[in-house]
Amino acid sequence: MIALESGASVYERLVEMLSRFVSLVSVRLPDDVLPALLRASELEESAHARLIYNAMFENLEVALRRRVPLCQDTGVLEFFVGLGEAFPYGAALLRAVRDATARATREGFLRPNVVDPLTNRNTGDNTGPYVPWVDVEVLPGADYADVRLYLAGGGSSRPGFARVLDPAQGLEGVAELVLSTVAEYGPPACPPLVVGIGIGPTVEVAATLSKRALLREVGSRNPDPRAALLEEKLAEAINGLGIGPQGLGGRVTALAVHVEYAGRHPATLAVGVSTACWALRRGWLRIYSDLSYRVLSHRGAELG
């Protein structure tokens, strides 16, 4: 566990910690993504595909060396926060998210991306109505807070789709919807993609679960063997589309497919689809009650 220097107030320390965490996620991929990209690159045979992967890897190296965002589109920030029942600073942490986002923007680690949909004016600091988005759950018995961050880029978010199917369509209908969505919108979304799928009773539940699916380690399997089989079959079908890196053709279109599900209503079968581009910028920060921390997504990272 690592602690920030004391002396500042709890709130100031949380803002500092979170702003540094945001900058880390913007600059460096989490530990599981680069190995997945390397494995995918080894499967490609065409010169175009190999050229694209070489450009990706060079891009990642330059971002780390110069400590700059690894993509010009730093997205809209989405936080998934787990608050332990015994964590004493839950309210302060949730307030700090907004100020940390604004600070990271001022420091140059985020491009101002948030636009008011009614005025079309950019807010200038990546905050606005309900953004950064914060999804909260309670962690029974825990004395820490888990902060998961996802940078939702514009290109990779455009394929996002949610719809309520007739239950009679079953998993075949789910698969058809996922494949048609990726086939139509996947090529310009900077593949190879990670595809998150949510299944549940209503569109908002399915959409949220599809986004949570992107937070899982790339290539991990749902513990339910039926869902795991669906992940495997969908990954095979999506890669069979031949979209390939940057949509220019190749063997790997999806690095992984992840499925999360909730119980549904007898009359509904809601499906959500979320996609992440090859630059899957997400992070996982655990904050303890003494304000020490661990970055669980980026091995050896310090928020300095």
C-alpha positions as CSV (number, residue, x, y, z in Angstrom):
1,M,0.0,0.0,0.0
2,I,1.2,3.5,-0.8
3,A,0.2,6.7,1.0
4,L,0.1,10.3,-0.3
5,E,1.9,12.9,1.8
6,S,-0.2,14.1,4.7
7,G,-0.7,17.7,5.6
8,A,-3.6,18.6,3.2
9,S,-7.2,18.0,4.2
10,V,-8.8,14.7,3.4
11,Y,-10.8,16.2,0.6
12,E,-7.7,17.8,-1.0
13,R,-5.8,14.6,-0.7
14,L,-8.6,12.7,-2.4
15,V,-8.7,15.2,-5.3
16,E,-5.0,15.0,-5.7
17,M,-5.1,11.2,-5.7
18,L,-7.9,10.9,-8.1
19,S,-6.5,13.5,-10.5
20,R,-3.2,11.6,-10.6
21,F,-5.2,8.4,-11.2
22,V,-7.0,10.0,-14.1
23,S,-3.7,11.1,-15.7
24,L,-2.2,7.5,-15.3
25,V,-5.2,6.0,-17.1
26,S,-5.0,8.5,-19.9
27,V,-1.3,7.8,-20.5
28,R,-0.8,4.1,-19.8
29,L,-2.8,1.1,-20.7
30,P,-3.7,-1.3,-17.9
31,D,-1.6,-4.4,-17.5
32,D,-3.9,-6.8,-19.3
33,V,-4.5,-4.9,-22.5
34,L,-1.0,-4.7,-24.0
35,P,-0.4,-8.5,-23.8
36,A,-3.8,-9.0,-25.6
37,L,-2.7,-6.6,-28.3
38,L,0.6,-8.4,-28.7
39,R,-1.1,-11.8,-29.0
40,A,-3.5,-10.4,-31.6
41,S,-0.7,-8.9,-33.7
42,E,1.0,-12.3,-33.9
43,L,-2.1,-13.8,-35.5
44,E,-2.1,-11.2,-38.3
45,E,-0.6,-12.2,-41.7
46,S,-1.3,-9.1,-43.9
47,A,1.3,-6.3,-44.2
48,H,-1.4,-3.7,-43.5
49,A,-2.4,-5.3,-40.2
50,R,1.2,-5.6,-39.0
51,L,1.9,-2.0,-40.0
52,I,-1.1,-0.9,-37.9
53,Y,0.0,-2.8,-34.8
54,N,3.5,-1.5,-35.1
55,A,2.1,2.1,-35.1
56,M,0.0,1.2,-32.1
57,F,3.0,0.0,-30.1
58,E,5.1,2.9,-31.1
59,N,2.2,5.2,-30.0
60,L,2.1,3.5,-26.6
61,E,5.9,3.9,-26.1
62,V,5.9,7.6,-27.0
63,A,3.0,8.3,-24.7
64,L,4.8,6.7,-21.8
65,R,8.1,8.3,-22.6
66,R,6.7,11.8,-23.0
67,R,3.9,11.3,-20.3
68,V,1.1,12.5,-22.7
69,P,-2.3,11.0,-23.4
70,L,-2.0,7.9,-25.6
71,C,-5.0,9.1,-27.7
72,Q,-6.1,12.6,-28.6
73,D,-9.7,11.6,-27.7
74,T,-9.5,11.2,-24.0
75,G,-13.2,10.5,-23.8
76,V,-15.8,11.3,-21.2
77,L,-15.0,10.0,-17.8
78,E,-17.1,7.2,-16.3
79,F,-16.4,6.2,-12.7
80,F,-17.7,3.0,-11.1
81,V,-17.3,3.4,-7.4
82,G,-17.6,0.7,-4.8
83,L,-18.0,2.2,-1.3
84,G,-17.1,-0.1,1.6
85,E,-19.6,0.1,4.5
86,A,-16.8,1.0,6.8
87,F,-15.0,3.4,4.5
88,P,-15.3,6.8,6.3
89,Y,-14.9,9.2,3.4
90,G,-17.6,8.1,0.9
91,A,-19.3,11.5,0.5
92,A,-16.0,13.3,0.2
93,L,-14.7,10.8,-2.4
94,L,-17.8,11.2,-4.6
95,R,-17.5,15.0,-4.5
96,A,-13.8,14.8,-5.3
97,V,-14.4,13.0,-8.6
98,R,-15.6,16.2,-10.2
99,D,-12.8,18.4,-9.0
100,A,-10.2,15.8,-9.9
101,T,-11.6,15.6,-13.4
102,A,-11.4,19.4,-13.8
103,R,-7.8,19.4,-12.4
104,A,-6.6,16.6,-14.8
105,T,-8.1,18.6,-17.7
106,R,-6.3,21.8,-16.6
107,E,-3.0,19.8,-16.3
108,G,-3.3,18.6,-19.9
109,F,-4.1,14.9,-19.4
110,L,-7.6,15.3,-20.7
111,R,-9.0,17.0,-23.8
112,P,-12.1,19.0,-23.1
113,N,-14.8,16.8,-24.5
114,V,-18.0,17.6,-22.6
115,V,-20.6,19.5,-24.6
116,D,-23.9,20.7,-23.3
117,P,-26.5,19.0,-25.6
118,L,-28.9,21.9,-25.4
119,T,-26.4,24.7,-26.2
120,N,-23.7,22.8,-28.0
121,R,-21.1,24.6,-25.9
122,N,-18.1,22.9,-24.6
123,T,-17.9,23.2,-20.8
124,G,-14.1,23.4,-20.9
125,D,-13.2,21.1,-18.0
126,N,-14.9,17.8,-18.8
127,T,-17.6,18.4,-16.2
128,G,-21.3,19.0,-16.9
129,P,-24.7,17.7,-16.1
130,Y,-24.2,14.2,-14.7
131,V,-20.6,14.1,-15.9
132,P,-18.3,12.8,-15.0
133,W,-20.7,9.9,-14.7
134,V,-20.5,8.1,-11.3
135,D,-22.1,4.7,-10.7
136,V,-22.1,3.7,-7.0
137,E,-22.5,0.4,-5.2
138,V,-22.0,-0.6,-1.6
139,L,-19.4,-3.2,-0.6
140,P,-20.7,-5.0,2.5
141,G,-18.2,-5.2,5.3
142,A,-15.3,-3.5,3.4
143,D,-13.2,-0.6,4.9
144,Y,-12.0,0.6,1.5
145,A,-13.3,2.2,-1.6
146,D,-12.8,0.8,-5.1
147,V,-12.7,3.4,-7.9
148,R,-12.8,2.0,-11.4
149,L,-12.4,4.5,-14.2
150,Y,-13.2,4.1,-17.9
151,L,-12.4,6.8,-20.5
152,A,-15.3,6.5,-23.0
153,G,-13.9,7.7,-26.3
154,G,-16.3,9.0,-28.9
155,G,-15.5,6.6,-31.7
156,S,-15.6,3.5,-29.6
157,S,-18.9,4.7,-27.9
158,R,-20.8,5.3,-31.1
159,P,-21.5,1.6,-31.7
160,G,-23.2,1.5,-28.3
161,F,-26.7,0.1,-28.6
162,A,-29.5,-1.2,-26.3
163,R,-32.8,-2.7,-27.2
164,V,-35.6,-4.8,-25.7
165,L,-36.1,-8.0,-27.7
166,D,-39.1,-10.4,-27.6
167,P,-38.1,-13.2,-25.2
168,A,-38.9,-15.7,-27.9
169,Q,-35.9,-14.5,-29.8
170,G,-33.7,-16.0,-27.1
171,L,-29.9,-16.1,-27.2
172,E,-30.0,-16.4,-31.0
173,G,-31.7,-12.9,-31.1
174,V,-29.0,-11.6,-28.7
175,A,-26.2,-12.9,-30.9
176,E,-27.9,-11.5,-34.1
177,L,-28.2,-8.1,-32.5
178,V,-24.5,-8.1,-31.3
179,L,-23.2,-9.2,-34.7
180,S,-25.2,-6.7,-36.7
181,T,-24.1,-3.9,-34.4
182,V,-20.5,-4.7,-34.7
183,A,-20.7,-5.3,-38.4
184,E,-22.3,-1.9,-39.0
185,Y,-20.6,0.3,-36.5
186,G,-17.4,-1.5,-35.6
187,P,-15.0,-0.7,-38.5
188,P,-14.6,3.1,-37.6
189,A,-14.5,2.4,-33.9
190,C,-10.7,1.7,-33.9
191,P,-10.7,-2.1,-33.7
192,P,-9.6,-4.5,-32.4
193,L,-12.4,-4.0,-30.0
194,V,-13.4,-5.3,-26.6
195,V,-17.2,-6.0,-26.8
196,G,-19.3,-5.8,-23.7
197,I,-22.7,-7.3,-23.6
198,G,-25.4,-6.8,-21.0
199,I,-28.6,-8.9,-20.8
200,G,-31.4,-8.0,-18.4
201,P,-35.0,-6.8,-17.9
202,T,-34.8,-3.2,-19.2
203,V,-32.6,-1.2,-21.5
204,E,-30.9,0.8,-18.7
205,V,-29.9,-2.3,-16.8
206,A,-28.6,-4.1,-20.0
207,A,-26.7,-1.0,-21.0
208,T,-25.1,-0.5,-17.6
209,L,-24.1,-4.2,-17.5
210,S,-22.6,-4.0,-21.0
211,K,-20.3,-1.1,-19.8
212,R,-19.4,-3.0,-16.6
213,A,-18.4,-5.9,-18.8
214,L,-15.7,-3.7,-20.3
215,L,-14.1,-3.3,-16.8
216,R,-13.2,-7.0,-16.7
217,E,-9.8,-8.3,-17.4
218,V,-9.5,-8.9,-21.2
219,G,-10.3,-12.4,-22.1
220,S,-11.7,-13.4,-18.7
221,R,-14.7,-15.7,-18.7
222,N,-18.0,-15.2,-17.0
223,P,-18.2,-17.8,-14.1
224,D,-21.5,-19.1,-15.4
225,P,-20.5,-21.7,-18.1
226,R,-23.5,-20.9,-20.3
227,A,-22.5,-17.2,-20.4
228,A,-18.9,-18.2,-20.9
229,L,-19.9,-20.3,-23.9
230,L,-21.8,-17.4,-25.3
231,E,-18.7,-15.2,-24.9
232,E,-16.6,-17.7,-26.8
233,K,-19.1,-18.2,-29.6
234,L,-19.7,-14.5,-30.1
235,A,-15.9,-13.8,-30.2
236,E,-15.5,-16.4,-32.8
237,A,-18.3,-15.0,-34.9
238,I,-17.1,-11.4,-34.6
239,N,-13.6,-12.3,-35.6
240,G,-15.1,-14.1,-38.5
241,L,-16.4,-10.8,-39.9
242,G,-12.8,-10.0,-41.0
243,I,-13.0,-6.3,-40.0
244,G,-9.5,-6.5,-38.5
245,P,-7.3,-3.7,-37.0
246,Q,-8.6,-0.2,-37.8
247,G,-11.3,-1.8,-40.0
248,L,-8.8,-2.6,-42.8
249,G,-9.2,-6.3,-42.7
250,G,-7.6,-9.0,-40.6
251,R,-8.1,-12.0,-38.4
252,V,-8.8,-10.3,-35.1
253,T,-11.7,-7.9,-34.8
254,A,-12.4,-8.5,-31.1
255,L,-9.7,-9.0,-28.5
256,A,-12.5,-10.3,-26.2
257,V,-16.2,-10.5,-25.7
258,H,-17.5,-10.2,-22.1
259,V,-21.1,-10.9,-21.1
260,E,-22.8,-9.8,-17.9
261,Y,-26.5,-10.5,-17.1
262,A,-29.3,-9.9,-14.7
263,G,-32.6,-11.6,-14.2
264,R,-35.2,-10.5,-16.7
265,H,-38.9,-10.0,-16.8
266,P,-40.9,-12.8,-18.4
267,A,-42.0,-10.4,-21.2
268,T,-38.7,-8.7,-21.9
269,L,-35.2,-9.6,-23.0
270,A,-33.1,-6.4,-23.0
271,V,-29.7,-6.4,-24.6
272,G,-27.0,-3.8,-24.4
273,V,-23.8,-3.6,-26.5
274,S,-20.8,-1.4,-25.5
275,T,-17.5,-1.4,-27.3
276,A,-14.0,-0.3,-26.4
277,C,-11.3,0.5,-28.9
278,W,-7.9,-1.0,-28.9
279,A,-6.8,1.8,-26.5
280,L,-8.9,0.4,-23.7
281,R,-8.1,3.1,-21.0
282,R,-9.5,1.9,-17.7
283,G,-8.1,1.7,-14.2
284,W,-8.8,0.3,-10.8
285,L,-7.8,2.2,-7.7
286,R,-8.3,0.9,-4.1
287,I,-8.3,3.6,-1.4
288,Y,-8.1,2.5,2.2
289,S,-9.4,4.2,5.3
290,D,-6.0,5.7,6.2
291,L,-5.9,7.2,2.6
292,S,-3.2,4.8,1.5
293,Y,-3.9,3.2,-1.9
294,R,-3.1,0.5,-4.4
295,V,-3.4,0.7,-8.1
296,L,-4.7,-2.7,-9.0
297,S,-4.8,-2.2,-12.7
298,H,-1.3,-0.9,-13.4
299,R,1.4,-2.9,-11.7
300,G,4.0,-0.8,-9.9
301,A,2.3,2.5,-10.6
302,E,2.6,5.3,-8.1
303,L,0.3,8.4,-8.2
304,G,3.1,10.9,-8.2
